[in-house]
Amino acid sequence: MTERPIRLFGDPVLKARCEEITTIDDRVRGLIADLLDSVKLPGRAGVAANQIGVGLRAFSYNVDGEVGYVINPVLAEVRGEKELIDEGCLSVPEQWHPTPRHPWARVTGIDLDGNEISVEGTGVLAQALQHETDHLDGYLYLDRLEKDERRAAMKQVRESTWF
């Protein structure tokens, strides 16, 4: 299909909980194709459907050469104590902030054929699984920052040229 433009902080679609996908049809197949095309660009670890303006529960990921997607993802399990990991977001350009994330995560969901799938990992993949699932629940990584860091991040947003 096509790479889609990324919605930026302030767009209401990013703060709304996405709806579950109940029917796999051509519209959903097109969404997944667009998510995969959108995540394949350099520097992208994940793209959630609402980041391209679609309020449905799906995301794509691209970590260490592994590209995939999950429909109706659920963050099924996390392991380890949260650690502060530098994190950025396509919807909040040019910013990186230490964000508390678990070092291991597993997401479950379905594929385009309705088969159950599970994606799990450590490092950047664990971070991406948590980050993208957050997007679909209406959270940005800024919402996860510790109080002082969030205050500084919001100041950066207000002073940015894109906001």
N, C-alpha and C positions, 0 to 999 in steps of 0.2 A: 504494500500500500504506500504509505508515505510517512516521513518524519513530520511530527506535529509541533507547533510552537508550545513552549512551556509557559504556563500561567505563573505569575509572580505574586509574592506576598501582597496581601490586600485584596486579592480576588476572592470573593465569597465562596467559590467552588472548593477552595482549599480548606475551608473551615467547616464544611458540612460532611457528616458521615455518609459514605457512599452506600448505595443500595446493592443488595445481593443480586447476582445474575441468576435468573431462574430458567432461562431458555437460551440454549446455544443456537444462535441463528447467524445469518450473514452479517448482521450488524456487529455481533460480538466477535465473529471471526475477523472482521475488518478492524475492530478495536485492538485485538491482540496483534495483528499484523502491524498496525501503527505503533503500538507500544514497543514491539521488537525493533522496528526501524528507528524509533526515537531513542532507544537505549544503546544502539550500536555506535553512536558517535563517540569520539575519544573523550575520556574523562567522565563518563557516565557509568555509575554502578547500578542505578535503578531508576525507573520512571513509573509513577502511579497514574492510574487512569484520570484522576481528578487534576493532575498536573497538566494534562492535555485537554482539560475542560469537560471530561466525561465523568459523571457521578456514579460510576459503577465500580464494584469491588474486583479489581484486577490490577496486577502490576507486572512489569518485566524487570529482569536483572541481567547484569553483564559483569561478572567478577572472574578474574583470572582466566579469561577466555571461555568461560561457561556462560552461555546466553540462554535464558529461558523465561517462563512466565508462570503465574499462578492466578487462577480464577477463584474468587471467593476465599482468599487466604485468611487463615486464622493463625495467630501466633500461638502455637500449641504448647511450646515448651521453651524455657530459657534456663541456662545453667551458669553458675558462677556469680560472684558478687559483681555488681555494676562497677565499671571502670570509666574514667574520663578519657574519651577518645576524640581527637579532633574530627569534626564532622562539618560538612557543608551541605548545600541543597541547591538544586537547579532553580528552585522557586525563590531563593534568597541569594542572588548572585554575589560573588566576590567576598563572601564571608565564611570563616571557619571558626568554630568555637568548640571547646571541650564539652562533650555531651556524655552524660552517664548512660552506658549501654552494657548489657550482659555480653560476656565473651563468647557465648555459644547460643545459638537459637535454631528453632525448627518451626517451619510454617507448613501447614497442611492446606489442601484445597483440591481443585479439580483441573483437568486439562480440557481442551476443546472437544474431546470425545466423551466427556463426563466421567473419566476415570479418576479415582482418587490419586493424588500425588503428594509427596512430601519433599521439602527442600530443607537441608540443614547444613550448618557450617559454623566455622569460627572466623575470627578476624573481620575482614571487610564484608564477607558474605553475611555473617551474623549481624553486623551493623546494618547492612542494606535490608535484610529481612525485617528487622525491627523498625527501621526508618520508613520503609514503604508501607508496612502495615499501619504505622502511625498515620501516614498520609490518608489512607482509606478510612480511618476513624476520625478524620478532621483535625489532626494534630500536625504541627510543623515541629522540626527539631528544636526550634527556638522555645517551644512550650516546655521542653524537657530540661532546659538549662537551669543551673543553680541561680539563685536570685540576683547576685551581683553581676554575673556573666550575662544574664538575660537583659538586665538594665543596660549594660554596655552594648549588647547586640542590637537592641531596639534603637539606641542612639545612632548606631551605624546605619541602620535601615533608614531612619528619618533623614540622615545626611547624605544618603546615596543618590547618585544621579538617576537611577532607574525607578526610584519610588515616587 
